[in-house]
Amino acid sequence: MLIGFRCKNFRSFRDEQSLSMLAGPTKNLNDQVMNVNGFEILKSALIFGANGAGKSNLFKAIRLSSQIIIKNRPDYGYHDVFQTMACDRSEPTLFEYEIEINGEFFRYGFELMLDQKHVVGEWLYEIFPVADERPMFVRHSNNTVSFEDEITPFEEINGTLFIHNARRKDWWFGHENKNREKIYRVQKWFWESLAVIGPNASLLWDLEMNESDIEGITDVVKCFDTGIVGSGFCTYALGDEPVDIVDNPRVKKDSHVKKGNYGIFRQGEDGRLEAFRFKHGAASEFYVNLNEESDGTLRIMKLSPILFRDDKDCTYIIDEFDRTLHPMVVRGFLKWFLKKQYSSHKQFIMTTHNAHLLDQELIRRDEIWFVQKDEEGSTHLYSLDDYKVRFDKDIEKAYLEGHFRGIPDVILPEDVDDGI
C-alpha cells in the first residue's frame, strides 16, 4: 500500500508537496482505515481543485516516477516539464514514496536533473512504527553506494536507478547482501501493486477474461443502470469493431486474449476470432459491439477490476475519475469500494471535480485533499484535516463557497456578468 508520496520541482510543484495516506485524528468511518502492524492507513484519497491548479500534475509525477523505476530508462516519459511551469531547471527534481509490502514498511526516493537525465541521489530505508529508520542503501552524487557499514563504487550509466538492478547478482560485489531480496521486493511493488490510470486507460489488460473475470465485469456494469443484462464472446465478422490490439507489457506472453481500445478478442475453439460484447435488454438476443457502447459504459467496464478483483494488494490512482460518468455513478462506485470488506489491501486515489462527494457520511476529512496555485503559479497540496471542521458541517457547501479554496475564480466579461 501507499503510505505517502512527496515531490519537488516538478511541473507546477516548485516547493516540496506531500500526499499522506496515514489516518489523522478523525474518528468517524473507522472501517475505511486499515491497521497494519501499527500503521493506520487510509483506503482512499480524493483530490479536488480548479482546472489548471495542478491535480493532474500530481498524477503525472507519480506516473513518471513509477515508470522510471519500472523501466529504468533515463529517457522514459521525459518532456520539457519546465516550460511555462513554476520550477527551476537548474535544481534537482525529487520523488519519494513510503510504501507497505506484506507488513513491512519502506521509504524509497531519488533526485535527478530532468534536463540532463542524471540521477544525483537515491535512497531506500526500512521504516518502523516506533523505531528509527534503517538504511538499506544510499546512492551518493559521487557515484558510490553505501550499504550500512560499507561504501562501494557505482559506475552505471547516468540516468539509471540502482534499485532496478537488485536481481542481478553481479551487482552485489561478490557476496550476497542481506538486503538484496527486500530491495528487489520494493522495485517489484511498483510493477505489481501500483496502477496509475489516465482518463482513457484501462485496468483490463492483465485479465485473462476467464469465467470469473467476465462475471465480475458484467456484474459491475449491470449495477449502474446501463441497461446491460449479460455478456459473452461472439463470432467476429470483418467490419465489426476494429481489432486495434494494444501492446501492453502486463499481458502474459502466452495469453489467448487480445485487447484493443474498443474490443476484447480471443481465438475460439474453431480457430475463428471472437469478440467480447454486452447484451442489452432482457428480451433482446443481440450483442452490441463495444465501439458502439456509450463512453460511460466503457469507462465503467475499464475500471471495473477496482471493485471486483480481490486477488492481490493494489493501489489504484485514477486521474479525472469522473470523466463521462454521472455524479450518482461516481458516488456509487466510490461507496461500493469503501464499504466492501476486501481480503486484500486495496486503495483508491482519484482526482475529481464532483463536489457531491464532499460528504462526511461517505468519506473522512483526512481522505479529502485540495490543490491551489499561488500568484506565481506554484501548486500547493493540503488536506481538509488542516481545517477544524465539525462532523456535522456541510463541507460541499463550504467548499463551493470558497472556505477551503481550491475552486476556480470565474470572472466573466462585464457585458454578461450579472453577479454569478
BAVO-374784 format. One record per residue (C-alpha): residue in one letter; x, y, z. Coordinates in nm, 2 decimals, padded with zeros to 4 digits. Each point is the difference from the previous one (the first is absolute). Example, Ala and Ser with C-alpha at 12.3 -4.5 7.8 and 13.67 -1.06 7.14 Angstrom:
2
ATOM  res      px      py      pz
ATOM    A   01.23  -00.45   00.78
ATOM    S   00.14   00.34  -00.07
***
This chain:
420
ATOM  res      px      py      pz
ATOM    M   00.00   00.00   00.00
ATOM    L   00.09   00.36  -00.04
ATOM    I   00.08   00.18   00.32
ATOM    G   00.11   00.33  -00.15
ATOM    F   00.15   00.17  -00.30
ATOM    R   00.21   00.32  -00.03
ATOM    C   00.13   00.19  -00.29
ATOM    K   00.18   00.33  -00.06
ATOM    N   00.10   00.21  -00.31
ATOM    F  -00.23  -00.19  -00.24
ATOM    R  -00.23   00.19  -00.23
ATOM    S  -00.21   00.23   00.22
ATOM    F   00.14  -00.15   00.32
ATOM    R   00.28   00.24   00.08
ATOM    D   00.02  -00.05   00.38
ATOM    E  -00.02  -00.35   00.16
ATOM    Q  -00.35  -00.12   00.02
ATOM    S  -00.13  -00.32   00.17
ATOM    L  -00.30  -00.23  -00.02
ATOM    S  -00.04  -00.21   00.31
ATOM    M  -00.22  -00.32   00.02
ATOM    L   00.05  -00.02   00.38
ATOM    A  -00.32   00.05   00.20
ATOM    G  -00.04   00.32   00.20
ATOM    P  -00.19   00.06   00.32
ATOM    T  -00.34  -00.04  -00.17
ATOM    K  -00.21  -00.26   00.19
ATOM    N  -00.28  -00.07  -00.24
ATOM    L  -00.01  -00.26  -00.27
ATOM    N   00.26  -00.22   00.16
ATOM    D  -00.07  -00.28  -00.24
ATOM    Q   00.18   00.21  -00.26
ATOM    V   00.33  -00.03   00.19
ATOM    M   00.23  -00.31  -00.03
ATOM    N   00.21  -00.07   00.31
ATOM    V   00.32  -00.17  -00.11
ATOM    N   00.27  -00.07   00.26
ATOM    G  -00.05   00.33   00.18
ATOM    F  -00.07   00.22  -00.31
ATOM    E  -00.35   00.12  -00.06
ATOM    I  -00.04   00.04  -00.37
ATOM    L  -00.29   00.15  -00.19
ATOM    K  -00.19  -00.18  -00.28
ATOM    S  -00.05   00.30  -00.22
ATOM    A   00.10   00.36  -00.08
ATOM    L  -00.20   00.25  -00.21
ATOM    I   00.18   00.30  -00.15
ATOM    F  -00.21   00.31  -00.09
ATOM    G   00.11   00.32  -00.17
ATOM    A  -00.07   00.24  -00.28
ATOM    N   00.09  -00.07  -00.36
ATOM    G   00.37   00.06  -00.04
ATOM    A   00.07   00.00   00.37
ATOM    G   00.23  -00.30  -00.01
ATOM    K  -00.21  -00.31   00.07
ATOM    S   00.12  -00.17  -00.32
ATOM    N   00.36   00.11   00.07
ATOM    L  -00.01  -00.21   00.32
ATOM    F  -00.12  -00.29  -00.20
ATOM    K   00.27   00.06  -00.26
ATOM    A   00.27   00.01   00.27
ATOM    I  -00.11  -00.34   00.13
ATOM    R  -00.03  -00.15  -00.35
ATOM    L   00.33   00.13  -00.13
ATOM    S   00.20  -00.10   00.32
ATOM    S  -00.16  -00.34   00.02
ATOM    Q   00.07  -00.07  -00.37
ATOM    I   00.37   00.11   00.04
ATOM    I   00.02  -00.25   00.29
ATOM    I  -00.17  -00.28  -00.20
ATOM    K   00.17   00.05  -00.34
ATOM    N   00.33   00.15   00.12
ATOM    R   00.02   00.19  -00.32
ATOM    P   00.15   00.35   00.04
ATOM    D  -00.20   00.13  -00.30
ATOM    Y  -00.33  -00.15   00.10
ATOM    G  -00.28   00.26   00.00
ATOM    Y   00.24   00.30   00.03
ATOM    H  -00.13   00.32  -00.15
ATOM    D   00.05   00.37   00.06
ATOM    V  -00.17   00.00   00.34
ATOM    F   00.14   00.35   00.07
ATOM    Q  -00.16   00.18  -00.29
ATOM    T  -00.25   00.26   00.13
ATOM    M   00.03  -00.17   00.34
ATOM    A   00.11   00.13   00.34
ATOM    C   00.30  -00.23   00.04
ATOM    D   00.38   00.07  -00.04
ATOM    R   00.18  -00.21  -00.26
ATOM    S   00.33   00.06   00.18
ATOM    E  -00.12  -00.18   00.31
ATOM    P  -00.06  -00.38   00.05
ATOM    T  -00.35  -00.15   00.00
ATOM    L  -00.10  -00.21   00.30
ATOM    F  -00.23  -00.31   00.00
ATOM    E  -00.05  -00.20   00.32
ATOM    Y  -00.24  -00.28   00.11
ATOM    E  -00.08  -00.16   00.33
ATOM    I  -00.16  -00.35  -00.06
ATOM    E  -00.11  -00.31   00.18
ATOM    I   00.08  -00.35  -00.13
ATOM    N  -00.12  -00.31   00.18
ATOM    G   00.00   00.18   00.34
ATOM    E   00.35   00.16  -00.06
ATOM    F   00.05   00.38  -00.06
ATOM    F   00.24   00.18  -00.22
ATOM    R   00.10   00.35  -00.11
ATOM    Y   00.15   00.02  -00.35
ATOM    G   00.08   00.31  -00.20
ATOM    F   00.24   00.16  -00.25
ATOM    E   00.10   00.34  -00.13
ATOM    L   00.09   00.06  -00.36
ATOM    M   00.08   00.28  -00.24
ATOM    L  -00.29  -00.04  -00.24
ATOM    D   00.17   00.21  -00.28
ATOM    Q   00.31  -00.21   00.02
ATOM    K  -00.17  -00.33   00.08
ATOM    H   00.26  -00.04   00.28
ATOM    V  -00.07  -00.15   00.34
ATOM    V   00.17   00.19   00.28
ATOM    G  -00.13  -00.20   00.30
ATOM    E  -00.19  -00.31   00.09
ATOM    W  -00.09  -00.17   00.33
ATOM    L  -00.20  -00.28   00.16
ATOM    Y  -00.08  -00.03   00.37
ATOM    E  -00.20  -00.25   00.19
ATOM    I  -00.23   00.18   00.24
ATOM    F  -00.17  -00.11   00.32
ATOM    P  -00.29   00.14   00.21
ATOM    V   00.19   00.06   00.32
ATOM    A   00.37  -00.02  -00.10
ATOM    D   00.26   00.18  -00.21
ATOM    E   00.02  -00.06  -00.37
ATOM    R   00.26  -00.25  -00.13
ATOM    P   00.19   00.09  -00.31
ATOM    M   00.00  -00.28  -00.26
ATOM    F   00.21   00.19  -00.26
ATOM    V   00.08   00.37  -00.07
ATOM    R   00.14   00.10  -00.34
ATOM    H   00.21   00.31   00.01
ATOM    S   00.08   00.27  -00.27
ATOM    N   00.36  -00.12  -00.02
ATOM    N  -00.11  -00.34  -00.16
ATOM    T   00.03  -00.21   00.32
ATOM    V  -00.26  -00.20   00.18
ATOM    S   00.01  -00.06   00.38
ATOM    F  -00.15  -00.32   00.16
ATOM    E  -00.01   00.07   00.37
ATOM    D   00.37  -00.05   00.09
ATOM    E   00.16   00.00  -00.35
ATOM    I   00.03   00.22  -00.30
ATOM    T   00.03  -00.14  -00.35
ATOM    P   00.06   00.17  -00.34
ATOM    F  -00.30   00.02  -00.23
ATOM    E   00.10   00.06  -00.36
ATOM    E  -00.33  -00.05  -00.19
ATOM    I  -00.10   00.24  -00.27
ATOM    N  -00.14   00.32   00.13
ATOM    G  -00.37   00.01   00.00
ATOM    T  -00.07  -00.36   00.11
ATOM    L  -00.10  -00.10   00.35
ATOM    F   00.19  -00.23   00.23
ATOM    I  -00.32  -00.16   00.13
ATOM    H  -00.08  -00.15  -00.34
ATOM    N   00.31  -00.23   00.02
ATOM    A  -00.09  -00.17   00.32
ATOM    R  -00.06  -00.34  -00.17
ATOM    R   00.34   00.00  -00.17
ATOM    K   00.25  -00.18   00.22
ATOM    D   00.30   00.15  -00.18
ATOM    W  -00.11   00.34   00.15
ATOM    W   00.06  -00.14   00.35
ATOM    F   00.38   00.02  -00.02
ATOM    G   00.08  -00.37   00.05
ATOM    H  -00.22  -00.06   00.31
ATOM    E  -00.37  -00.04   00.09
ATOM    N  -00.12   00.32   00.16
ATOM    K  -00.26  -00.07   00.26
ATOM    N  -00.22   00.29  -00.13
ATOM    R   00.00  -00.13  -00.36
ATOM    E  -00.34  -00.18   00.01
ATOM    K  -00.18   00.29   00.18
ATOM    I   00.14   00.25  -00.25
ATOM    Y  -00.13  -00.21  -00.28
ATOM    R  -00.35  -00.02   00.16
ATOM    V  -00.01   00.38   00.02
ATOM    Q   00.08   00.04  -00.37
ATOM    K  -00.25  -00.28  -00.08
ATOM    W  -00.28   00.18   00.19
ATOM    F  -00.01   00.28  -00.26
ATOM    W  -00.06  -00.26  -00.27
ATOM    E  -00.25  -00.22   00.18
ATOM    S  -00.18   00.21   00.26
ATOM    L  -00.03   00.35  -00.14
ATOM    A  -00.25   00.08  -00.28
ATOM    V   00.03   00.35  -00.13
ATOM    I  -00.29   00.05  -00.25
ATOM    G  -00.07   00.30  -00.23
ATOM    P  -00.34   00.12  -00.10
ATOM    N  -00.02  -00.24  -00.30
ATOM    A   00.21  -00.29   00.12
ATOM    S  -00.12  -00.35   00.11
ATOM    L   00.05  -00.24   00.28
ATOM    L  -00.10  -00.30  -00.21
ATOM    W   00.34  -00.07  -00.16
ATOM    D   00.12  -00.26   00.24
ATOM    L  -00.33  -00.19   00.03
ATOM    E  -00.02  -00.34  -00.17
ATOM    M  -00.37   00.05  -00.06
ATOM    N  -00.09  -00.33   00.16
ATOM    E  -00.35  -00.07   00.13
ATOM    S   00.07   00.17   00.32
ATOM    D   00.13   00.32  -00.17
ATOM    I  -00.29   00.01  -00.24
ATOM    E  -00.25  -00.04   00.29
ATOM    G   00.18   00.27   00.20
ATOM    I   00.00   00.26  -00.29
ATOM    T  -00.36  -00.07  -00.08
ATOM    D  -00.13   00.02   00.36
ATOM    V   00.17   00.34   00.04
ATOM    V  -00.13   00.15  -00.32
ATOM    K  -00.36  -00.13   00.06
ATOM    C  -00.01   00.17   00.34
ATOM    F   00.02   00.35  -00.14
ATOM    D  -00.33   00.01  -00.21
ATOM    T   00.17  -00.05  -00.33
ATOM    G  -00.27  -00.23  -00.14
ATOM    I   00.24  -00.28  -00.03
ATOM    V  -00.13  -00.35   00.10
ATOM    G   00.28  -00.23  -00.11
ATOM    S   00.32  -00.04  -00.19
ATOM    G   00.19  -00.26  -00.21
ATOM    F   00.24  -00.06  -00.28
ATOM    C  -00.15   00.00  -00.35
ATOM    T   00.14  -00.09  -00.34
ATOM    Y   00.18   00.29  -00.15
ATOM    A  -00.08   00.12  -00.35
ATOM    L   00.20   00.23  -00.21
ATOM    G  -00.13   00.35   00.03
ATOM    D  -00.10  -00.04   00.37
ATOM    E   00.19   00.19   00.27
ATOM    P   00.37   00.07  -00.10
ATOM    V   00.25  -00.26   00.10
ATOM    D   00.25   00.26   00.12
ATOM    I   00.20  -00.22   00.23
ATOM    V   00.18   00.21   00.27
ATOM    D   00.35  -00.12   00.09
ATOM    N   00.03   00.00   00.38
ATOM    P   00.28  -00.15   00.20
ATOM    R  -00.23  -00.12   00.28
ATOM    V  -00.16  -00.26  -00.24
ATOM    K   00.14  -00.35   00.03
ATOM    K   00.19  -00.10  -00.31
ATOM    D  -00.20  -00.32  -00.03
ATOM    S  -00.34   00.17   00.06
ATOM    H  -00.27  -00.12  -00.24
ATOM    V  -00.18   00.33   00.05
ATOM    K   00.08   00.32  -00.20
ATOM    K  -00.13   00.34   00.10
ATOM    G  -00.05   00.32  -00.20
ATOM    N  -00.13   00.35   00.07
ATOM    Y  -00.36  -00.11  -00.10
ATOM    G   00.01  -00.37   00.02
ATOM    I   00.11  -00.32   00.18
ATOM    F   00.07  -00.30  -00.22
ATOM    R   00.10  -00.36   00.03
ATOM    Q   00.04  -00.30  -00.23
ATOM    G  -00.30  -00.23   00.02
ATOM    E   00.01  -00.38   00.00
ATOM    D  -00.06  -00.01  -00.37
ATOM    G   00.30   00.24  -00.05
ATOM    R  -00.22   00.30  -00.09
ATOM    L   00.03   00.33   00.16
ATOM    E  -00.25   00.09   00.27
ATOM    A  -00.09   00.34   00.15
ATOM    F  -00.12   00.08   00.35
ATOM    R  -00.33   00.19   00.01
ATOM    F  -00.29   00.09   00.22
ATOM    K  -00.37  -00.08  -00.04
ATOM    H  -00.26   00.27   00.07
ATOM    G  -00.36  -00.07   00.11
ATOM    A  -00.14  -00.32   00.13
ATOM    A  -00.20  -00.08  -00.32
ATOM    S   00.29   00.07  -00.24
ATOM    E   00.22  -00.27  -00.15
ATOM    F   00.24   00.25  -00.16
ATOM    Y   00.34   00.09   00.13
ATOM    V   00.14   00.35  -00.05
ATOM    N   00.35   00.07  -00.14
ATOM    L   00.21   00.17   00.27
ATOM    N   00.08   00.30  -00.22
ATOM    E  -00.38   00.07  -00.01
ATOM    E  -00.04   00.01   00.38
ATOM    S  -00.02   00.33   00.17
ATOM    D   00.32   00.16   00.13
ATOM    G  -00.13  -00.03   00.36
ATOM    T  -00.07  -00.38  -00.04
ATOM    L   00.35  -00.05  -00.14
ATOM    R   00.15   00.20   00.29
ATOM    I  -00.17  -00.21   00.26
ATOM    M   00.11  -00.32  -00.18
ATOM    K   00.36   00.11  -00.02
ATOM    L   00.01   00.09   00.37
ATOM    S  -00.22  -00.29   00.13
ATOM    P   00.30  -00.20   00.14
ATOM    I   00.03   00.26   00.27
ATOM    L  -00.33  -00.14   00.14
ATOM    F   00.01  -00.37  -00.07
ATOM    R   00.36  -00.11   00.02
ATOM    D   00.11  -00.12   00.34
ATOM    D   00.30  -00.22  -00.10
ATOM    K   00.29   00.25   00.07
ATOM    D   00.09   00.31   00.19
ATOM    C  -00.02   00.31  -00.22
ATOM    T   00.00   00.38   00.02
ATOM    Y  -00.21   00.15  -00.28
ATOM    I   00.07   00.36  -00.10
ATOM    I  -00.25   00.14  -00.25
ATOM    D   00.02   00.34  -00.17
ATOM    E  -00.34   00.16  -00.07
ATOM    F  -00.19  -00.30   00.12
ATOM    D  -00.34   00.16  -00.06
ATOM    R   00.06   00.07  -00.37
ATOM    T  -00.32  -00.11  -00.20
ATOM    L  -00.16  -00.13   00.32
ATOM    H  -00.32   00.12   00.16
ATOM    P   00.05   00.14   00.35
ATOM    M  -00.21  -00.27   00.16
ATOM    V   00.21  -00.27  -00.18
ATOM    V   00.31   00.16   00.14
ATOM    R  -00.14   00.00   00.35
ATOM    G  -00.13  -00.35  -00.02
ATOM    F   00.33  -00.13  -00.14
ATOM    L   00.20   00.16   00.29
ATOM    K  -00.25  -00.12   00.26
ATOM    W   00.02  -00.35  -00.13
ATOM    F   00.38   00.01   00.03
ATOM    L   00.00   00.15   00.35
ATOM    K  -00.27  -00.21   00.16
ATOM    K   00.10  -00.34  -00.14
ATOM    Q   00.23  -00.20   00.22
ATOM    Y   00.28  -00.13  -00.23
ATOM    S   00.24  -00.27   00.12
ATOM    S   00.28   00.18  -00.18
ATOM    H   00.14   00.34   00.08
ATOM    K  -00.14   00.24  -00.26
ATOM    Q   00.01   00.38  -00.03
ATOM    F  -00.18   00.23  -00.24
ATOM    I   00.14   00.35  -00.07
ATOM    M  -00.18   00.23  -00.25
ATOM    T   00.01   00.35  -00.13
ATOM    T  -00.36   00.13  -00.04
ATOM    H  -00.23   00.31  -00.05
ATOM    N  -00.30  -00.17   00.16
ATOM    A  -00.08   00.21   00.30
ATOM    H  -00.29  -00.23   00.09
ATOM    L   00.27  -00.24   00.14
ATOM    L   00.08   00.25   00.27
ATOM    D  -00.23  -00.17   00.25
ATOM    Q   00.13  -00.10   00.35
ATOM    E  -00.24  -00.29   00.00
ATOM    L   00.19  -00.14  -00.30
ATOM    I   00.36   00.10   00.05
ATOM    R   00.22   00.11   00.29
ATOM    R   00.15   00.34   00.03
ATOM    D   00.35  -00.14  -00.03
ATOM    E  -00.10  -00.16  -00.34
ATOM    I  -00.07   00.34  -00.16
ATOM    W   00.28   00.20  -00.16
ATOM    F   00.01   00.33  -00.19
ATOM    V   00.24   00.16  -00.24
ATOM    Q   00.04   00.38  -00.04
ATOM    K   00.24   00.21  -00.21
ATOM    D   00.16   00.31   00.15
ATOM    E   00.06   00.32  -00.19
ATOM    E   00.33  -00.13  -00.14
ATOM    G  -00.17  -00.31  -00.15
ATOM    S   00.14  -00.25   00.26
ATOM    T  -00.24  -00.27   00.12
ATOM    H  -00.07  -00.07   00.37
ATOM    L  -00.15  -00.33   00.12
ATOM    Y  -00.18   00.00   00.33
ATOM    S  -00.26  -00.21   00.19
ATOM    L  -00.34   00.09   00.13
ATOM    D   00.13  -00.13   00.33
ATOM    D   00.21   00.32   00.02
ATOM    Y  -00.33   00.18   00.07
ATOM    K  -00.19  -00.04   00.32
ATOM    V  -00.33  -00.13  -00.15
ATOM    R  -00.29  -00.13   00.21
ATOM    F  -00.14  -00.35  -00.08
ATOM    D  -00.34   00.15  -00.08
ATOM    K   00.13   00.28  -00.24
ATOM    D  -00.12   00.00  -00.36
ATOM    I   00.35  -00.01  -00.15
ATOM    E  -00.14   00.00  -00.36
ATOM    K  -00.17   00.33   00.05
ATOM    A   00.30   00.14   00.19
ATOM    Y   00.24  -00.11  -00.28
ATOM    L  -00.21   00.16  -00.28
ATOM    E  -00.02   00.32   00.21
ATOM    G   00.38   00.01   00.00
ATOM    H   00.07  -00.08   00.37
ATOM    F   00.26  -00.26  -00.09
ATOM    R   00.13   00.17  -00.32
ATOM    G   00.07  -00.24  -00.29
ATOM    I  -00.28   00.15  -00.22
ATOM    P   00.02   00.20  -00.32
ATOM    D  -00.04   00.37   00.02
ATOM    V  -00.23   00.06  -00.30
ATOM    I   00.00   00.35  -00.14
ATOM    L  -00.24   00.06  -00.28
ATOM    P   00.01   00.30  -00.24
ATOM    E  -00.19   00.31   00.12
ATOM    D  -00.27  -00.03  -00.26
ATOM    V  -00.10  -00.35   00.11
ATOM    D   00.09   00.01   00.38
ATOM    D  -00.32   00.02   00.20
ATOM    G   00.16  -00.09   00.33
ATOM    I   00.04  -00.38  -00.02
***
